[in-house]
Amino acid sequence: MAQGKLYDSINGELIVEVDYRLLDASHNNWWGELNLAEYIRISDGSYILELADGRRGRCILNRKLNKAISGLLPLHCFRFRGSSELK
């Protein structure tokens, strides 16, 4: 997994560092999975994801509930889908 950062989509403030796996990086259809590097509570919704190479894009996060079997808390595992172009 690569390391990135998750920002608030409204004020642009850094929320948390993340470990992510980008599963598809098409122009306007990028998506993947991420785990929070710190155990903080965030809700599903719109965020800005910064990738390891410095590209950023707005994305929608949804909790991934079936990760509990692998020993990770479902609260900290998410799927993301890009809602803007990666720049």
RANOR-V681636 format. One line per field, one symbol per residue. ss: DSSP state (~ for helix, > for strand, _ for the rest). burial: + if it has 24 or more other C-alpha atoms within 12 Angstrom, else -. A space follows every 50 residues. Layout:
# RANOR-V681636
ss: ???
burial: ???
This chain:
# RANOR-V681636
ss: _>>>>>>>_____>>>>>>>>>>>>____>>>>>>>________>>>>>> _____>>>>>>>>_~~~~~~___~~~>>>>>>_____
burial: ---+++++------++++++++-------+++++++-----+---+++++ +----+++++++++----------++++++++++-+-
